[in-house]
């Protein structure tokens, strides 16, 4: 089983922390992950707010390509509507050379109204069309070495990408997929489906099955394993793990509610976000307490044995999957985040990597 670390770059929940300290801590964890044997280091793209701020994950990963030697490096994700396809194709091709083939390319379309508001030329209601048009252009460019497009958002004369892509990305593509249209889009691109651990996994299974059906329809073969993005807290003391893990997850959830406004009514007025409008009505009924309960059921926190049981149950439910774990979130003191990662790497990671 493939198990990686996801870097979030958040300051929400840490009192008085500077942006420089956020980066110092996250990059220290990234270098540690490479030493401890994690399979991949993922970096997000987010802008402007305490929730998360990594405005260019390709630049960040170019640095990590030079200071790591073992782990793959992944974008989780490049938010396609905020980036010109031509520049994305060039950056990914260059980064794959710097990483010597260790790169995995993940894409998303963005959910935060606050982030979209700072890109005045990009309407959030255009995100679905922009993603589908731009992502297809980039995927073709990385396979053929040339980018071109005749769509309404990204008319692009045919031009060669330099440095030329030298390795296929056909088995290194990922796309965030929660709503039905994103699930279909990920399958059409031939990308692995990426989901966040934000609800009980039984509730995710209909979407996973739809993704697998779409993938086989589009490509005539079985879909690759999905990837789940977790928020992990690993500790030898079960009681402390339960208490502290709940506290840190609750703080992280508060940042999600603040940043994404997932209980808001605004999704109903934005084209392409119908699924989130429906979800918002459900979330309004269950409230923050209900959301936290679902969060805790989905995430794998606790002692190493508890985490392994949780992940084994998930595997039994959905089959083989990839794991991307965040160890620094919700105000976790750095020493605790590092200790959690080290314990996970010592007692959980070898077992996961032994699974088919």
LINDAMO-V195251 format. One record per residue. N is the residue number from 1. SS is DSSP state (2 for helix, 1 for strand, 0 for the rest). OMEGA is omega in degrees with one decimal (none if undefined). NEAR is the number of other ideal C-beta (glycine too) atoms within 8 Angstrom. Layout:
n=(N	N)
ss=(SS	SS)
omega=(OMEGA	OMEGA)
near=(NEAR	NEAR)
This chain:
n=(1	2	3	4	5	6	7	8	9	10	11	12	13	14	15	16	17	18	19	20	21	22	23	24	25	26	27	28	29	30	31	32	33	34	35	36	37	38	39	40	41	42	43	44	45	46	47	48	49	50	51	52	53	54	55	56	57	58	59	60	61	62	63	64	65	66	67	68	69	70	71	72	73	74	75	76	77	78	79	80	81	82	83	84	85	86	87	88	89	90	91	92	93	94	95	96	97	98	99	100	101	102	103	104	105	106	107	108	109	110	111	112	113	114	115	116	117	118	119	120	121	122	123	124	125	126	127	128	129	130	131	132	133	134	135	136	137	138	139	140	141	142	143	144	145	146	147	148	149	150	151	152	153	154	155	156	157	158	159	160	161	162	163	164	165	166	167	168	169	170	171	172	173	174	175	176	177	178	179	180	181	182	183	184	185	186	187	188	189	190	191	192	193	194	195	196	197	198	199	200	201	202	203	204	205	206	207	208	209	210	211	212	213	214	215	216	217	218	219	220	221	222	223	224	225	226	227	228	229	230	231	232	233	234	235	236	237	238	239	240	241	242	243	244	245	246	247	248	249	250	251	252	253	254	255	256	257	258	259	260	261	262	263	264	265	266	267	268	269	270	271	272	273	274	275	276	277	278	279	280	281	282	283	284	285	286	287	288	289	290	291	292	293	294	295	296	297	298	299	300	301	302	303	304	305	306	307	308	309	310	311	312	313	314	315	316	317	318	319	320	321	322	323	324	325	326	327	328	329	330	331	332	333	334	335	336	337	338	339	340	341	342	343	344	345	346	347	348	349	350	351	352	353	354	355	356)
ss=(0	0	1	1	1	1	1	0	0	0	0	0	0	0	0	0	0	0	2	2	2	2	2	2	2	2	2	2	2	2	2	2	2	2	2	2	0	0	0	1	1	1	1	0	0	1	1	1	1	0	0	1	1	1	0	0	2	2	2	2	2	2	2	2	2	2	2	0	0	0	0	1	1	1	1	1	1	1	1	2	2	2	0	0	2	2	2	2	2	2	2	2	2	2	2	2	2	2	0	0	0	0	1	1	1	1	1	1	0	0	0	0	2	2	2	2	2	0	0	0	0	0	0	2	2	2	2	2	2	2	2	2	2	2	2	2	2	2	2	2	2	2	2	2	0	1	1	1	1	0	0	0	0	0	0	1	1	1	1	1	0	0	0	0	0	0	0	0	0	0	0	0	1	1	1	1	0	0	0	2	2	2	2	2	2	2	2	2	2	0	0	1	1	1	1	1	0	0	0	0	2	2	2	2	2	2	2	2	2	2	2	2	2	2	2	2	2	2	2	0	0	0	0	0	0	1	1	1	1	1	1	0	0	1	0	0	0	2	2	2	2	2	2	2	2	2	2	2	2	2	2	2	2	2	2	2	2	2	2	2	0	0	0	0	0	2	2	2	2	0	0	0	0	2	2	2	2	2	2	2	2	2	2	2	2	2	2	2	2	2	2	2	2	2	2	2	2	2	0	0	0	1	0	2	2	2	2	2	2	2	2	2	2	2	2	2	2	2	0	0	1	1	1	1	1	1	0	0	0	0	0	0	0	2	2	2	2	2	2	2	2	2	2	2	2	2	2	2	2	2	2	2	2	2	0	0)
omega=(-178.5	-177.4	-177.2	179.0	177.3	178.8	-173.1	179.4	-178.5	171.3	-179.6	179.3	177.3	-177.5	173.2	-179.3	177.2	177.3	177.9	177.8	175.5	-178.5	177.6	-178.6	-177.8	-178.8	174.2	176.6	179.0	178.6	177.8	178.8	177.9	-179.8	-173.6	174.1	174.4	-173.4	-173.6	173.9	-178.2	176.2	-178.0	163.6	172.0	-172.1	156.8	-165.7	-179.7	-179.3	-178.9	179.0	170.6	-169.6	178.8	-177.8	175.4	176.6	178.4	-178.4	174.2	174.5	-178.5	177.2	-178.6	-175.5	174.6	-176.8	-169.0	-174.1	167.4	180.0	-174.7	172.6	-176.5	8.8	165.0	-179.6	-167.6	-179.5	-179.6	-173.3	176.6	-178.9	179.4	-178.3	176.9	-179.4	178.9	-178.1	-178.7	177.6	178.4	-177.6	178.7	174.2	-179.1	-179.0	177.9	175.5	-179.3	-172.7	168.8	-172.6	177.0	-176.1	174.5	-178.6	175.2	-175.7	-172.6	176.3	-178.8	177.8	178.9	-176.9	-178.9	174.2	-168.3	-179.2	-175.8	177.8	178.8	178.5	176.6	-169.4	-179.2	-178.6	179.2	179.1	-175.4	-179.5	-175.4	-178.9	179.1	178.4	-177.1	-179.8	177.8	-178.2	-179.1	177.3	-173.8	-175.2	179.9	175.8	176.8	179.5	179.0	-177.5	-176.4	-175.8	-174.2	173.4	-171.9	173.5	-180.0	179.4	-178.6	176.0	175.6	-1.5	-176.3	172.0	-176.1	-177.6	179.2	173.8	-172.7	178.1	-179.8	-179.3	178.6	176.5	176.3	-173.4	175.3	179.9	-177.3	-178.1	175.9	176.4	178.8	-180.0	178.6	179.5	-179.7	179.6	-174.3	-175.3	171.5	-178.4	179.7	-179.0	176.8	178.7	-174.9	179.0	179.3	-173.2	174.8	179.8	179.5	-170.4	177.2	178.3	178.4	178.9	176.8	178.2	-179.0	178.5	178.5	-177.1	179.7	177.9	-176.9	-168.1	176.3	178.8	-178.6	179.2	173.4	178.4	173.5	174.7	177.7	-179.6	-173.5	172.2	-163.6	169.5	-174.3	-177.1	-179.0	-177.6	-175.1	-178.7	179.4	178.9	180.0	-177.6	-177.7	179.4	177.7	179.5	-177.6	178.0	177.7	177.1	177.3	178.9	177.0	178.0	176.8	-179.6	179.6	-172.3	-173.7	-179.5	-171.1	175.5	-175.7	178.5	-172.3	-178.7	-179.0	-177.3	-177.4	-179.4	175.3	-178.0	-179.5	-178.5	180.0	174.8	177.4	179.8	-179.0	179.1	177.8	-178.0	176.9	-179.3	-175.4	176.6	-177.6	178.5	177.7	177.4	-179.9	178.3	177.6	177.2	-177.0	177.6	-175.0	-174.0	179.2	176.9	178.6	175.6	176.6	-180.0	178.8	179.0	179.4	177.4	-179.8	-179.1	176.1	176.5	178.5	179.8	178.3	-179.2	-170.6	-175.1	-179.0	176.3	172.7	-175.7	172.1	-172.7	170.8	179.2	-179.5	-177.6	169.3	177.2	177.8	174.2	-174.3	-177.5	178.5	178.5	179.4	178.9	177.6	179.7	-179.3	179.2	177.0	-177.8	-177.2	-168.5	-178.6	-173.5	-179.2	178.8	179.7	-177.3	175.7	178.9	176.9	none)
near=(12	9	11	17	15	12	16	10	12	14	9	13	13	8	4	4	7	6	7	6	8	14	9	8	11	12	11	10	15	13	11	11	14	12	6	10	9	13	9	13	17	16	16	13	14	13	9	7	10	7	12	10	14	12	6	7	12	11	7	11	16	11	9	14	13	7	6	12	3	5	12	11	16	16	15	14	13	14	11	15	12	10	10	7	17	10	8	13	14	10	9	17	15	10	14	13	9	9	12	6	6	8	13	12	13	16	18	13	13	11	6	11	10	10	13	12	7	8	8	5	3	11	6	10	7	11	14	11	10	14	14	9	14	16	14	9	16	15	12	9	15	14	10	6	8	9	14	9	10	4	8	5	8	12	7	11	5	6	9	6	14	6	7	8	13	5	6	7	13	7	6	9	15	15	17	14	13	9	10	8	9	12	15	11	14	15	16	8	12	10	11	13	14	18	14	7	11	7	9	8	11	6	7	11	10	7	12	12	8	11	16	10	8	12	13	11	7	9	8	4	6	6	12	6	10	14	13	14	13	12	13	13	14	15	14	5	7	9	6	8	15	10	8	11	14	10	9	15	16	10	13	14	12	11	14	11	12	9	11	8	11	10	7	8	7	8	11	8	5	10	6	9	11	9	10	11	11	8	9	14	8	8	12	8	7	9	8	8	7	10	12	12	8	12	13	11	8	11	12	11	14	14	11	11	7	12	15	11	8	10	12	8	8	12	12	5	9	10	6	7	12	12	13	16	13	13	14	12	12	13	9	13	6	9	6	9	13	12	9	14	15	10	13	15	11	8	9	14	13	9	9	12	11	6	8	3)
